[in-house]
Amino acid sequence: MPAQSNPPIKPADPAVEAELDRLPRTPIAQLRDRYRDLFRADPPKAFGPDLLRRSIAQRIQERAYGGLSRESQRLLDQLVKAAIAKPNGRLELPRRIKPGSELVRTWKGKSYRVVVMADGFSHGGKIFGSLSEIASEITGTNWNGPRFFGLRSPSGNGATNGK
């Protein structure tokens, strides 16, 4: 398998760097205006000068030099979805299973096959966003999908060892 290469790093843009250098001295009223320009929304009321500066700097750099990769954005989206579903729960990074992998689970005497895809999981002719959705469909109850398919031990810390 060929090694993956990182995208080339863009050279620093003097105009971007100058704007970033001005941010620490920018009054809060101007920071709020700049936030509105960049995000097309009012800044959150809880954002003080420090969070405004950080948000503005991130957006400026993202526009000038590029944002997150699709894979990174998808991972963040999964974490946000997990945080919303379980606000006080412990967040764990999803395990990385290569697209094309096949997961097999026997449940009540019947075998179920799931194919890992780049953007979800295929089971029974349908695409699912998570293994938990599939596990719940198979069992009729809520299940932790990675645990149901043997990707996580019952204690929740890593894959099972096959014993």
WOWOWO-V584624 format. One record per residue. N is the residue number from 1. RES is the residue in one letter. PHI is phi in degrees with one decimal (NA if undefined). D_LAST is the distance of its C-alpha to the last C-alpha in Angstrom with 2 decimals. Layout:
# WOWOWO-V584624
n = <N	N>
res = <RES	RES>
phi = <PHI	PHI>
d_last = <D_LAST	D_LAST>
This chain:
# WOWOWO-V584624
n = <1	2	3	4	5	6	7	8	9	10	11	12	13	14	15	16	17	18	19	20	21	22	23	24	25	26	27	28	29	30	31	32	33	34	35	36	37	38	39	40	41	42	43	44	45	46	47	48	49	50	51	52	53	54	55	56	57	58	59	60	61	62	63	64	65	66	67	68	69	70	71	72	73	74	75	76	77	78	79	80	81	82	83	84	85	86	87	88	89	90	91	92	93	94	95	96	97	98	99	100	101	102	103	104	105	106	107	108	109	110	111	112	113	114	115	116	117	118	119	120	121	122	123	124	125	126	127	128	129	130	131	132	133	134	135	136	137	138	139	140	141	142	143	144	145	146	147	148	149	150	151	152	153	154	155	156	157	158	159	160	161	162	163>
res = <M	P	A	Q	S	N	P	P	I	K	P	A	D	P	A	V	E	A	E	L	D	R	L	P	R	T	P	I	A	Q	L	R	D	R	Y	R	D	L	F	R	A	D	P	P	K	A	F	G	P	D	L	L	R	R	S	I	A	Q	R	I	Q	E	R	A	Y	G	G	L	S	R	E	S	Q	R	L	L	D	Q	L	V	K	A	A	I	A	K	P	N	G	R	L	E	L	P	R	R	I	K	P	G	S	E	L	V	R	T	W	K	G	K	S	Y	R	V	V	V	M	A	D	G	F	S	H	G	G	K	I	F	G	S	L	S	E	I	A	S	E	I	T	G	T	N	W	N	G	P	R	F	F	G	L	R	S	P	S	G	N	G	A	T	N	G	K>
phi = <NA	-69.7	-70.4	-82.4	-109.3	-76.9	-64.2	-62.4	-83.8	-75.7	-66.9	-60.9	-93.8	-56.5	-67.1	-65.5	-61.8	-65.8	-65.7	-64.0	-65.4	-79.4	-54.4	-61.0	-100.4	-79.3	-63.2	-61.1	-61.4	-69.8	-62.1	-62.3	-63.0	-64.9	-58.9	-59.2	-61.4	-78.7	-104.9	56.0	-160.0	-68.8	-68.4	-57.5	-59.2	-76.5	-77.7	-86.7	-57.5	-64.9	-67.7	-61.8	-61.1	-64.7	-63.7	-63.6	-61.3	-61.3	-66.9	-60.2	-67.4	-61.4	-66.5	-79.5	-115.0	106.3	-100.7	-70.6	-68.7	-57.9	-64.2	-65.9	-63.6	-64.0	-63.8	-62.4	-60.7	-64.7	-67.4	-63.7	-60.6	-66.3	-67.5	-68.7	-67.6	-137.6	-57.1	-103.9	-84.1	-85.0	-89.1	-126.0	-66.8	-62.8	-69.1	-96.8	-112.3	-67.7	-55.6	99.4	-65.9	-119.5	-106.3	-125.2	-138.8	-97.4	-136.2	52.6	81.2	-118.7	-89.2	-122.0	-116.5	-128.5	-104.7	-77.5	-117.7	-63.0	-118.9	154.4	-136.7	-103.4	-151.9	58.9	80.2	-122.5	-103.5	-119.6	-82.9	-149.4	-68.6	-63.6	-61.5	-68.8	-59.6	-66.3	-65.5	-67.0	-93.1	80.6	-134.9	-73.6	-137.0	-78.9	-57.8	-58.7	-69.7	-58.6	-91.0	78.4	-91.3	-141.7	-71.8	-56.5	-78.5	86.8	-118.9	108.5	-78.0	-72.4	-99.7	85.4	-84.6>
d_last = <30.88	33.93	33.66	34.41	37.58	38.61	41.72	44.91	45.98	49.26	52.04	53.10	55.68	58.57	59.31	55.74	55.64	59.04	57.91	54.82	57.11	59.37	56.69	56.77	60.52	60.49	61.67	59.34	61.61	61.35	57.56	57.36	59.60	57.56	54.34	56.04	57.13	53.69	51.55	54.18	53.45	54.55	52.43	50.41	52.62	50.14	50.37	52.61	54.08	50.99	48.62	51.41	51.85	48.17	47.85	51.03	50.07	46.69	48.45	51.22	48.84	46.68	49.83	51.18	48.14	45.62	42.85	39.09	37.38	36.17	32.55	33.25	35.25	32.52	30.02	32.63	33.32	29.68	29.75	33.08	31.84	28.89	31.38	33.78	31.23	29.95	32.83	31.55	27.86	25.91	26.09	23.33	23.98	22.46	19.96	21.80	20.70	23.27	25.63	25.10	21.29	20.06	17.35	16.45	15.38	16.08	17.88	19.83	19.87	21.05	19.56	20.54	21.03	21.93	23.64	23.76	27.43	29.36	30.64	28.00	25.83	27.16	26.23	28.54	31.44	31.43	30.58	28.75	28.80	25.32	21.98	22.72	25.83	24.02	21.38	24.39	26.30	23.63	23.00	26.46	25.25	24.47	20.93	19.58	19.19	16.72	14.40	15.19	14.38	11.01	12.95	12.78	10.69	12.46	14.47	15.76	15.47	13.86	11.24	7.62	5.69	3.82	0.00>
